[in-house]
Amino acid sequence: MQNLMENESEMSRLKKIPSLTRFRELSVETMGQEMKELLENIGLSSRNAEIMSRMVSKSTKQPILDWDKIDPINENQITDYSSLSADFKDPAILSKVAVLKLNGGLGTTMGCTGPKSLIEVYSEKSFLDLMVMQIEAINKKYQTDVPLILMNSFNTDEDTKKGIIKYKGHKITIKTFLQKKFPRIKKESLLPVPTSANSPIEEWYPPGHGDVYDSLLESGLLNQLLEQGKEILFISNGDNLGATLNAKIANYFHQKNLDFLIEVTPKTAADIKGGTLVNYNNHLTLLEIAQVPKSHISDFQSVFKFKTFNTNNIWVNLKVLKEKIEKQPLDLDIIQNHKELNGTRVIQFETAVGSAIKHFEKTTALNVPRTRFLPVKTTSDLLLVQSNLFTINHGKLKPNPDSLYLGFPQIKLMQHFQYISDYNDRFQTIPDIKELRHFTVSGNVFFGSGVILKGTVIIVADEKGRIDIPSGSLLENKVITGNLRITNY
């Protein structure tokens, strides 16, 4: 009886949807209007329904990107960080700056629950602890009042608000706001998966970090920041430990009176999936791999044709931003993120924060050192930042000058090390990797304390075996396979 009632309810809902079977044949405008009605019926506000309906209709109708119109950026469009003035003589510039961290992600990739920003990553300090320490140090040094703003998703909002309570009494202002919650869309019918605002939470998703601009306005924080004299917003991913507030860049942005700046860094083989800045239709544009025709993926991933990639460290002029979005949201490039939910193929329509660059006039790319891009997305990344390749000062990671190589080693911790709990069990202490170039470990492997790794080290345990690396071991250019147990006498 229950199933019969649910089926009748679904049929009743479908009858209210005009021309559903014509969706894919409709014009962008007509399809957008019908989609808007659907979205309003499940609880989206008129503005948010309009934003998402435009994303869906535009994305499903837009032509494939014309690869022939894409060109790498030229030297006139990029500035090297080393050319910026070393002198920072006007601390008043920092009084015009606010820092915004994209804080919508969970720590599920590393086997954690809750906001990723609350995961301990360095000396029992979380991402959020380090953010606070960095900005407090800046405020103290320059006698200023840079605030920290967190854009939360519905997945992270409640726990993050609890997590920032401990900073009461600190000399820092912390504000939060919530990004949008959009319904997942069925791939075949283009119907929203949820049938009402009270549908299960897994039927919804946060629509990417490009949502930051409109949600900042909608929350009222954009106007608050301007009223407080803030003119420059520095945006970065919450898990990028290298994305610290930089006085030299703030000074450069202010002196050049820029509207929008993206930090890029030299592309390596590890970055071939990352977005890159290109010229498209005579506009500086962010190109993501999801937008590239399959026949040109290898061109996109080439480190010779596209020599830099996007760090997602963004600087925006708040006054100009308000002028751009007050009347209507920015028309950002749409990325289709295909997933499966309970056996149903669904699409998440998302946008990227950097794609807004094409809507601004005074823009540039800044080629920054690799140390400004230290994301921690996996335990392989975690091993790198926890190692002796870095020291920490006021929440900021600094490269160890005693490291043998200029770049960072390539680290691949496989399945047995995927979750932080397993990672912590398998390393008694973090190995010395100052002279390491490449490290791969696979299988049931455990490391004692004080292990030193140099050159290229590969360790692969048999499927049913185990390898113990004794405390104090020095492994230099070694390949270890099989089964090796160490017994203490």
N, C-alpha and C positions, 0 to 999 in steps of 0.2 A: 504493500500500500504506500509506504514511504517513497519507494522508487517511482511509483506511478505519479505521485503528487509532484515530485521533483521534475519529472519529465514534462508534465503539464505546465509547470511553472516556467521551464525553459522554453517550451513552445510558445507560451504567451509572450515571453520576452522577445523572441525572434519575430513574432508578428508585428511588434511595435517598431521594428527596425526597417526603415524604408530602403528598398533596393539593395539589400545585403548581397544578393548573388551578383549584383552588377559592380561591386566594389572595384574590382581590378580593371573594369572597362571605363570607369568614370574619369572625368577630368580631375586634376589636382584640387581645384576649387570645390567641386561638388562632393568629391570623396571626403575632403577635409571637413565640410559642413556636416555631412552625415556622421562622420567619426566623432565630431565635437558633440553631437547630440547623444551618442552612445556613452561618451565619457562623462558628460554631465549627469546622465542617468545613474551612474554608479558612484557619484559623489564628488567628482572633481569640480573645482571652482571654474567659472566661465573662462578666466584668464588661463588657468593651467590646462583646461580642456582644449583651448585654442592652440596653446603651445604644442601639446602632444599630437593633436590632430594634424597640425602642419608637419610635424616630424614624420608621422606615419605616412601621410599622403605624399609628401615630397620624396621620402626615401624609397617608397615603392614605385614611384613614377619617374624618378630622375634617371637620365641617361648614364651609361657607363662613362667613367672619367676618360677624357680624351688625353691619352698619354703623350701625344705629339705636342700638346700645349704646355707640357711640364718641362721646366729647366731648373738646374741647380742654382742656388743663390750665388750672386757674384760678390767680389771683394768690397764693393761699395755698400753692400747691405749688411755687412758684418763687421763688428769692432772686436778687437782682441783685448781681453782683460788686462794684459800686460801694458797696454798703452794708456790705461786710466791713470789719472793723477794719483801719486802716492800720498799727497797731502790731503788731509781732511780737516779743514780749519773752521767749519761752520756747523757746530752741533745742532743749531736751530733747524737744519734740514731734517734731522731725525725726528724732530717734534712733529713733522708733517707726515710721518710714516706710520702705517699700521701693518701688522703681520697676520696673514690668514693662512691657516693650515687646513688642508682638505682631510677631514677626519671621518669619512664615511665607511671605511673598511674594517672588516673583522679579521681576526687572526687565525681563521680556519685553515689556511694553507699550512701553517706550522702547528696545527693541532690544538690551537687555543680557542677559548670562547670569549666573547665580548670584544670591545673595541681594540683594534690593533695598537692604538696609541698607549694602552695601559700595559702592554707586554714589557717586561724587563729586558733590556738589550745591552746594558753596559754598567758594570759595577752596581748591580741591583737598582739601577735607574731605568725608568720606562722612557719611551719616546716622549711622552708628555712632560716628565720630569726634566729631560734634557732641553726641550723647547723653553720651559719656564726659566731654567738656569741661564740659557743663552740670552734671553731678552732682559732678565734682571741684571745681568752683567753689563749689557749695553746701556740700560737706563741709569745704572750707577756710574758708569764711566763717563757718560756724556750729560748726566743730570737732565734726563729727558723722560718722556712718558709713553713709550711705544706700547700699545696694547697688543694682546694676543687674542685672535679671533679663531674660533673653531667652527667649521661647517660640518655638522653632524648629519648622519642619515638616520632614518627611523630605526636602523639596526644598532646604532651606537649612542644615540642621544641620551637615554636614561642613565646608562652606566658612566658615560663621560661626565655628566653633570654631578654624579656622585663622586667621581674621581677628582674633580677640581676643588671640592670642598676643602681639602687639606691645604690649599694655597691661600686660604683666607689669612690676612695678616702679612702676606708677602707684598713687596713693593712692585706689583704688576696688576694690571687690569686684564681680566680674562672674560671674554664674551663668547656666547655660543648662539648659533642659529641653525634652523633645520632646513635641509634641502627638500626638494619635492619627493613625493611618493607617487609613482606612475604604475598603471596596471600592465602586467605582461600581456602580450598579444599573441593569439593563436596564429601560427604561420599559415595554415591552410585557409581559414575563413577571414582572418584579420579581425575577429571578434576579441574584445577584452576577455581575459580569463576570469577575473572576478566579476560577480554579478551585483555586488553592492559594496558600500564602503566598509562593511563588516566582514567581508570575505577573508579567508585565511591569509596571514601575513606573507606566506611564501608565494602568493599570487601577485605580489607587488615588488617593485624594485626602485632603487634610487637611480635617476637617469643620467649618470655620469657627472664628472666634475665641471663640464661646461655649464651646468645649471647654476654655478656659483653666482654669476652676475645677476640673474633675475631673482634668485632667492635672497641675495643680499639686499636688493631693492625692496622686495616684498616684505622682508622681515623688519624694515625700517632702519636697519643698521647703516645702510649707505648714507642716508640723510644724517644720521647721528654722527658718523665719522666726519662728514663735511662740516657740520655745525661745530665740531670740536677742533677744526683747523687741519684735519688730516687730508692730504692731497695725493699721497702715493700709497698704493697697496701692493705689498709683496705677497704673492700667492705661491705655495709649494705643497707637495705631497707630505702628509704627516709622517710617512715612513722613510723620508729622505733625510738621513742624518747630516748630509753635507749642505743642505739648503738653509744656511743660517743668514740672518740679517747682515748685510754687508754694507758698511758705510761708504766705501768707494763707489759701489754700484748705485746706491741711493743718491750720492752726490752727482754722479754722471747723468743719471736719469733727470734730476732736477735741473742741472746746468744746461742740458740740451733741450729742456722743455718737451720731453717725449710724451707720447700718448700711450705707447705699448712697447714692451721689451721682452723678448724671450731669451733665456740663457740656453746656449747650445754648447756641446763639448765634442771633441774629436771622436768619430765613430770607430769602434773596434768590432771584431768578429762577434763579440758578446752582445752587441747592440743592434744587430741587423733587423730585429723586429720592431725597434723603437721608431717613433715618428720623426720626420725630418722637415725642415723648412725648404720650400721650393718657390719658384715663380710660376704662377698659374693664371693665365688671362691677365698678365701684367700686374698681378697682385702678389705680395708676400703671403704665402699660404702654408698652413701646417698640413702635411700629408701623412696620414696613418696607413698602416699596412692593410687595414680592412677596406680602404678606399681604392686599392691598387688592383687593376685587372690582373687575373691570374697569369696571363701571358707575360707580364712585366714584373713579377715578384722578384726574380733574380736581379733585375736592374735596380729595383728599389733597395734591395739588400746590399748592393755593391758599396764597398767602403771607398771606392775610387770615384764613382759618379756622384754620390751623396756623401760628403766627407764629414758631416756633423749630424748629431741627432738631438732631439728635444729633451731637455732635462725636466721639463714641466715646472721650472722656476720662472714665474711670470711677474712682471712689474706693470702696473696699470695706473694711469692718471684718473683719479676718482671724479674730478669735475667733468672730464670728457666722457667718462663712462656713464655718468648720470644723464648727460645730454643725449647719449646714444640710445639708452634703454628706457628712458622715462615714458616715451610715447608708445614704444613697442619693443618686445624682446629682440635680442640679436638673432639674426638668421644664421645659425651655425651649421656646419657640415654634420650630417647624421651618420652615425656608425651603427650598423646592425649587429647585435650580439646574439647569436643563435644558441639556444639552450633547450633542454628537455625537462619538463615538469610533469611528474606522474604519468609518463608515457606519452605525453603530448608535446609536440614540437612548438616552441614558443620563440618570440623575438623580443629582445629588449632594445628599444631605440634610444641611443645615447649620444651625447655630444662631449667634445673635449675642450678644456679651458683654453688651450693655446690656439684653437681655430678661430678665436675672435680677432686675431691679429689683422685679418683681411678687411675688417670694418673700421680700422683706424688709419689715420693719415701719417702721423709722425711716428714711424715704427723702426725698429732695428733688431738685429740679433747680436748677442754678445757671446763671444767664444770664451768660455770660462774653463779654469782648471778642472780636471777630473774629480778633485776633492769636493767639488760642489754637487756631485752626484753620487751619493752613497746610500742607495735605497736598500732596505732590508725586507725582502719579499720571501726569502727562503732561509733555511738554516745555513746554506752555503754562504749567503750574504752575511749572516750573523757571525759566522766564524771569522770572516774577514775583518769586521769592525771590532770584534772582541779581541783580536790578536794584538801582538806587539808591533804591528805595523802602524798603530795609532796610539797616541796619548790623548787624554781628555783634560780640557781646561775650561771651566765655567760652562760645562755642558757641550762644548764644541770639540769635535774630533780633529786632531792635528796629526799629519803624517810624521812618522818616526824618521828623523834625519839619518839614522843609522841603517835604514833599509838599503839593501844592495841594489835593487832595481828601481827605476823611475816609475814604472807602472805597477799595477796590482796583479797578483798571481790569479790564475784561473782555478777556481775551486768547484768541485762537483761532489757533493755529498748525496749519495743515492738513497733509496727508499728507507733503509733501516735508520737513517738519520733525519728523516723528513720532519718529524714532530719534535718540538723543543724538549719534551720530557725524555725522549729517547736520546736526543743530542746531548743533553746534560748527563745522562747515565753513561754515555760512551766516551766522554772526555773527562778524565779526572781533573786535568787543567788544560787550558788552550795551548796547543803547541807553539813553539817559536817558529815563525814563518818569515823572518826578515830576509832570508835568502831563498825563498821558494818561488818557483815559476809556475808549476802546475801540480795540482793535487786532486786525485780521484780516489774515492773509497767506496766500495760496494760490498754489501753483505754484512754478516754478523761480526763486526770488528769493534774492539775496545782499545782505548789508549790510556796508558798510565800517565803519571805526572812528569813534567819536565821533558817531554819529547821534542826533538828538534827536527824540522823538515827542511831540506834544501834541494834546489834544482827541481827535478820532476820526480814525483813520488806517486805510485799507483798501487793500491792495495785492494785485492779482490778475494773475498772468502768463498770457499766452496758453498754450494747451495745448502748443505746440511752441516757445514763446518763452522769453525769460529777461529778468528785470529786475534791474539792479544799482543799489543805492542808494549813491551816492558817500559816501566818508568826510566827516564834518563836516556832513552834510545836516540841515536843519531841516524836518520835515514836520508841519504843523499843520492839522488838519481837511482832510486830503487824501484823494482817491480816485485811485489810480494803476492803470491797466490796460494790457494790451498787451505790448509788447516794447521793452525799453530797455537797451542795452548801453553800458557806459562804457569807453572806451579810454584807457589811459595813454600819454602822449607823452613 
